[in-house]
Amino acid sequence: MTRNFSDKTKYHINLNETYGAHNYKPLDIIISKGEGVWVWDIDGKKYLDMLSAYSALNQGHRHPKIMETLFRQANLLTLTSRAFHNDRLGEFCKKLAELCEMEMVLPMNTGAEAVETAIKLARKWAYVVKKIPMYEAKIIVCANNFHGRTTTIVSFSSEEHYRYYFGPFTPGFKIVEYDSIESIKKALTPDTCAILVEPIQGEAGIIVPKDGYLKELRRICSDNNMLLILDEIQTGLGRTGKLFCYQHENIKPDILILGKALGGGVIPISAVVSTGKLLGLFTPGEHGSTFGGNPLACAVAITALDVIIEENLPQRAEKSGSYFIGELKKIRNELIKEIRGKGLLIGVELKPEAGGARKYCEKLAEEGLLCKETHENVVRFAPPLIISKDEIDWALDRIKKVFAS
Ligand SMILES: *Cc1c(COP(=O)(O)O)cnc(C)c1O
């Protein structure tokens, strides 16, 4: 970035780079405070957060109600492990199951762990219920997927950079083209037990499939005795203008994976949500996590869900998103290839001649907007869902300025 760093900023960047592993390439800003849609850097400069920690901050930074729950629960009980019951787990599972119109919940901590949990569940179902020969089960996934960073999950990534050096890989996955029913049909075998898919591919650059895609997936799974597993870690909990992205097509998955905003941007918590029949397949000892279902995270998640419902965040995302996309489309710039998205998950794809999205993100940061490029040429706009029209207009003024120059 062209701006001069303050001594404090230099000090922290240097510390981070000296003692922290370099597995990320962050913008050169040291954030030290957040509130609502805003964050402040260590020198007091204010920014509008347009990334929301990849949709983990749908409720905004430090939502007062969520913070109140955090402090109240922190003063009572934080961790028991699952060796004992605690008095927040059941309430959390009930609330989430009811919201999803499903029956049972298995809580974990991070998104990747919940994806791993769903894979184990689908495999057990494959052998116990579908009677696929032992260890022959296959799960269909899509090219350009992003489901996390564990060794099994990178085994079925199509992103060379995520996999290279990290084999040997876990077998049992088949990669098909995204948004193509034909390519799934070709991949089906009697040993296929599930399809794991993102309703919109976030990390791939906000790739929105054609209308009807999820409905077709649902039909294929039902017709072929296969499980539909939806990873709504990024698209869920209001982001796309519905509580869950699959509601745009009036379908239901067999297994739903949630994370990110489930913890209200405060504490990590993820979950696998499904029927009692499916989740009932796990018996004691087959799966677990020391912190999974801890009372602090469960209490926070209950309030994080309450905030989403009470403050109508899905409806607000729908309304703000349409307005935002509409205004973005009015920008005249030869270098913009496409503007797409659903609700407040929006991508502006630049043509290759633009020289990459990173440059634009750096310029936007100078103007007070924090954005992150995804996949080289896409600038993602995904602010907290609590964003007001005035705040969107504030952002649009700056976006227009950057894209006009
Ligand atoms: C972020 C994300 C994950 C991984 O979640 P972590 O908490 O980072 O492990 C998985 N799937 C999708 C769609 C995501 O956006």
The ligand as an SDF file (V2000), in Angstrom:
LIG
                    3D

 15 15  0  0  0  0  0  0  0  0999 V2000
  -15.3140  -20.8040    6.0710 C   0  0  0  0  0  0  0  0  0  0  0  0
  -15.8850  -21.9710    5.4210 C   0  0  0  0  0  0  0  0  0  0  0  0
  -15.5700  -23.2760    5.8460 C   0  0  0  0  0  0  0  0  0  0  0  0
  -14.5280  -23.5670    6.9150 C   0  0  0  0  0  0  0  0  0  0  0  0
  -14.8410  -23.0140    8.1390 O   0  0  0  0  0  0  0  0  0  0  0  0
  -13.6690  -22.8280    9.2280 P   0  0  0  0  0  0  0  0  0  0  0  0
  -14.3780  -22.3480   10.4590 O   0  0  0  0  0  0  0  0  0  0  0  0
  -12.7160  -21.8130    8.6700 O   0  0  0  0  0  0  0  0  0  0  0  0
  -13.0210  -24.1530    9.3990 O   0  0  0  0  0  0  0  0  0  0  0  0
  -16.1980  -24.3270    5.2110 C   0  0  0  0  0  0  0  0  0  0  0  0
  -17.0990  -24.1270    4.2330 N   0  0  0  0  0  0  0  0  0  0  0  0
  -17.4230  -22.8900    3.7990 C   0  0  0  0  0  0  0  0  0  0  0  0
  -18.4440  -22.7290    2.7180 C   0  0  0  0  0  0  0  0  0  0  0  0
  -16.8180  -21.7700    4.3580 C   0  0  0  0  0  0  0  0  0  0  0  0
  -17.1170  -20.5530    3.9080 O   0  0  0  0  0  0  0  0  0  0  0  0
  1  2  1  0
  2  3  1  0
  2 14  2  0
  3  4  1  0
  3 10  2  0
  4  5  1  0
  5  6  1  0
  6  7  2  0
  6  8  1  0
  6  9  1  0
 10 11  1  0
 11 12  2  0
 12 13  1  0
 12 14  1  0
 14 15  1  0
M  END
$$$$
